[in-house]
Amino acid sequence: MARKPDYKELELKIKELEKQADERNRVEGALRESEERLKTVLDTVQAGIVVIDPKTHIIVGANTAAGKMFGAPRELILRNVCHKYICTAEKGRCPITDLGQNFDNAEVVLLTAGGNGVPILKTVVSVTLAGQEHLLESFVDITERKQAEKERERLIDELQEALAKVKTLSGLLPICASCKRIRDDQGYWQQIEAYIRDHSEAEFSHSVCPECAKELYPGIYGKK
């Protein structure tokens, strides 16, 4: 028959259990405090952050910025599969879980609750949280950058188009000392008007200067 513990043994056992309970409460309190700090940090970050279960691709965590960018409360984001929800990757084509990458950084489109697409720069890494593997996905809105790139491309196209229309004359021009025709790059002699017209945006309107008028029409201009 087992011996019953005496009062002193029971007292020591109770103290040991109280000590273990205090230690557990301290650890749980520190864990809650750590979780609160982490939640505060994540909700302060302007980048959207979601945590995904790699086995099911279900979203198990999301910060406030992710909800704002998605256009819905983060509670509605949770428990949804990321494929075709916030991620445009096809099922079975996840860069991390399906294609064997350890890190993914790419410009993609975020699908919002309203069905619109928002250009984002997305980063996905595999992390261990609470002893389990998860996918940590962060993304930033690059709409303004993409608009600036389009505007820059538009200005470049306009500049190239304008430069294509501009023809300039430069260097030495071989010109005949007598008839004043100009020799082109193919060796043909052209009237100066034709050469300048072909190599610039200039157009000619013909008239007669006073000196030439006197020589050509002495009967009219020679009397003045």
Secondary structure as UniProt FT lines:
FT   HELIX           7..44
FT   STRAND          48..52
FT   TURN            54..56
FT   STRAND          58..62
FT   HELIX           64..70
FT   HELIX           74..77
FT   TURN            78..79
FT   TURN            84..86
FT   TURN            91..92
FT   TURN            95..99
FT   STRAND          103..111
FT   TURN            113..114
FT   STRAND          117..129
FT   TURN            130..131
FT   STRAND          132..141
FT   HELIX           143..165
FT   TURN            177..179
FT   STRAND          182..183
FT   TURN            185..186
FT   STRAND          189..190
FT   HELIX           192..198
FT   HELIX           210..216
FT   HELIX           218..221
FT   TURN            222..223
//
